């Protein structure tokens, strides 16, 4: 079974309240998957013919608000990084966490098992100057680091123009405003491009992080704009994948965007939205409790066709 993994930074399952942009923004794509429900805590544990929605614990038994570095490391290593670090680490991984990612990163493990894998995000030219220097400093995301430690290629703006990659904002709007000569595309076109890319791989990862930035701004209009883009993107992905060949995972590292009464992260559970084969989802459903359970679910999904069952 092929797996398309969408990581969205900073979205939790919030309450049905006026300051939750998943309530005041129409999300027809997601609602269609959830039989008319919104992406909120009340919809957790939904299981339908096309999709399942689970709530995952992002706090991982460690006091304090969940943060990006340890949350993402927990997703991409299957290890409780907050416990490993003795607390939640904000922003980017430090040297200790980078060591964990270098040894236990998802891409390194998948490649060792013979899987074809890719990180579909395109990078700007400045990044490649840093890459040639071995990525100095400590301002790189977990996704960038697991790609680096896994020995995978990074995709450029030229790759994006050739249809081989997708920029982190999906539509190329930011690149255009920065002066790059790239076409503006719709969220639906971005989804179709990503599906085409993913067909060349067993596992394909795409990361979107403007959601976390919007949550920290607590800007209702910007939050709604971003959710509309994500809804159109996810809805198109779900409609266009072949569930007999591909499973779609959509998840996050911590809550934030779902509560605009504050500008900080939340203790809300984060979504694990699974789209694809009902039998496979039924096996995965009871085993997905927190962020560390996602990596075992990835491994089980990739082995589904070979074994006829999800091996844990």
N, C-alpha and C positions, 0 to 999 in steps of 0.2 A: 504494500500500500504506500503510495506517495503521500508526503505531508507538506502542506503549505502553512507556515507558522507566521502569524502576524502579531508582532509585539507593539503595543500601544502604551506609551509611558503615561502614568498618572491618571488612570481612570478606575474608579471603584464603583461598587453597587450601592448607590445612595438611597435615601428615602424619597417618597413621592411628595416633594415639597417645591414651592415656587422658585427657589434658588438652585434647583437642580436642572442644568441645561438639558439633560436627557428627558425632562418632563416638558419644559416650555419649547423645545425644538421638536418639530415633527421628524420622526425617524421611520419612514415607511419600509426601508430595507430590513432593518433589525426587527421591527414589529411583525413583518411578514414571517420571519424565521421563528418568532416566539408566539405565534398565534394571536397577534394583536397586543401583546404585552410590551412594556417598556423595559429598557436595560436598567433595572433597579433591583434592590434587595428583595422586593416582593415577588420577583420573577425567578429567583434562584431555585434550582432543582427542577426547572422545567425540562421535560423531555418530549419532543414531538417527532414527527415523521422525518423532518429534515435536519433539525438542530436540537442541541441540548445546551442549557445554561446552568453553570455551577458557580457558587461563590467560594473563592479560595482565601484562606487566612494568609495575610501578608505580614503579620506581626511576628509569626513563627516562635511564639513563646518568649519573646524578648521585649522588655519594657521599652517604652518610647514609641514615637511615630515611625512607621516603616519608611525607608529611604531608598533612593535609586540604586546606589552602588551595591549594597548588600541584597536588595530585592532581586535585581537583575542577575547577580552572581548566583543566587539561589536557584533561579529559573534555569540558568545555563550550565550549572554543574550538578544539580540535584542534591546539593549540600546546603545545610542551614548556615548561610554565610553570616547572618547576624549573630548567631551563637558562636560561630568560628571567630568572629572579630570581637566578641564581647559587647556588642551593641550595634545599632543600625548606623551605617555609614552613608552620608549624603554625597551627592555629586558623582565623582569618578573614583574608580578603585585606586587605593594606595598600593605600595609595593607588596604588602602582605596578601592583599586580595588578588593582585595581579599574579602572584605565584600560584594561588589556588586555581585561577582561570587558566594558567599555562599548563597545569597538570591535569585538570579535570574538566576543561572546557568541552562543550557539546560537540563542536566541529572536530576536535582532535579525536574524540571517541568514535564518532560516526565514520570518519575517514579510516580509522584503524580496523573497522568492520567491513570496509569495502564499499560503503555507501557514497554515491555522488551527491555532493552538497554545495550550497551556494548561499552567500549573503547578497541579496539583490540590490541593496542601496548603492547609488552612485555617489562618488566623492569629488569635491572640487580640486583644482590643481594644487593648491597650497598643501593639502593633505599628502600628496605624493612626494613633495619636498621633505616632509617630516618622515614619511615612510622610508625614504632612502637613508635617513639618519637613524633608523631603528626605533622610531616613535619615542623620542625623548620626552621627559616630563610626565605629568600625571593627569592629563586632561583628555582621556580617551574613554569612551563608553565600553561597557562590557561586551557589546556586540562587536565593536571594532577589535577589541583585544582577543576574543575567541576566534575571530577570523584570522588575525595575525598569527596567533599561536597555533592555529590549525593548519597554517600554511596555505590558505585559500587566496585566490587572486582578489584584489579590490577593483571595483569598476569605476570608470572615469566618466566625465561628461561626454567624451566621444562614444563610449559604450552606451550611454543613455541615448544619444542621437541615433545610434544604430539599433535601438530597441532591445538592448541586452541588459538594461538596468533601469531602475526607477529612483527618482530623487525622493528625499525624505518627506517632502510636502505633497507628494503624489502628482500634483498638477504642473509643476515647474514654475509656478508663479513667483516664488522667491528667487529662483535663478534668473528669470527674466528681469526682475527688479534690480538684480545685481549686475545686469548688463550682459548676461550670457545669451548667445544666439541659439536658443532652444525653443521648440514649439510649446505653446500652452496646450495642455490636454485636460480632458474632463476626468473626474474620479472614475467614471465607468471605463474610459479608455485606459486609465492607469491599472485598473483591475484586470482588464483583458490582457494588457501587456504582461503583468505579473504572472498570470496563468500560463501564458505562452512561455515565459522564462522558466517557470517551475516544471514544465513538462520535460525539461532536459535533466532533471535532478530527482533524487529520491527525497531529499529534504531541502526546502528553500525557506529562508528567513527574510522578512521585511520588517523594518523598524520605523515607527512614526512617533515623534516626541513633541510636536507642537502642542499636543493636548496638555502636557504637564506645564508648559510655559503659560498657556492660557489660564490654567487653574491658579497659578501663582499671581497672575494679573487680576483675577476675579472680574474680568471684563465680560459682561453678559452677552454682548453682541459678538465678540470674537469667539467665545465659547460655543455659541450657537452656530457660527460659521464653520468651525472646525468639526463639530458633531455632524453637521449636514454633509460635509465632505466624507467623513468616515462612514456615515450611514450609506451613502451612495456607493462608496468603494466596497464595503463589506457586503452590501446587498448584491452587487454585481458579481463579486467573487463567489458568493454562495449559489447564485443562479447558474453560473457558468462552469463550475467544477463538475467533473464526472464522479459521483460518490462511489462508484465501483472501483475507481482508480486512485482518487485523491481524497484525503481528509483535510479539512480546514480547522486550524486552531487559532483563536483570537484571545489574547490575554494581556495582563498588565502587571506592573510591579508593586504598585501602591495606589491608594485612593488620592484624589485631589480635585479633578475637574467636576466631579459630581456634587460638590458642595461649595458654592460661591459665596457663602456667608463668611468664609475664612480664606486666607491666602496660603495656607499651609497644607501639608498632607493630612490624610485622615486615617482612622483605624478601620474604615469600612473594608469588607472583603472585596477582592478584585474578581472580575469576571473570567471564567473559562468558558468561552463560547465554542462549541464543537459542532461542526457541520459535516455530515457525511453518513456513512454506513450505520444503520440503526443498531445492528448487532454489536459492532465494535464499540459504539458509544455506550451501549448498555453494559459492556464489560468495564469500560473506563470510568463510567459515572461514579460508582461507589468508592473508587480508589483515589479520586482527586479531592484532596482536603486542603492542601496548602501549596505554596510555591514550589517546594521541593518535589512534589508529586508530578510535576509537568514533564521532567526529563524521563522518568520511567514510562510515562504515557507516550512520549515520543518514540521510545525504543519499542514499546509494545505495538504501536500503530505501524511502524515501518516493517515489523515482522508479521503483520496480520495475514497477508496473502500467502506467505510461505508456510506458516504453521497452522493456519485455519483458526487460530485463537491468539488472543493477546497474552503473551507470556510475561508474567511478573516474577 
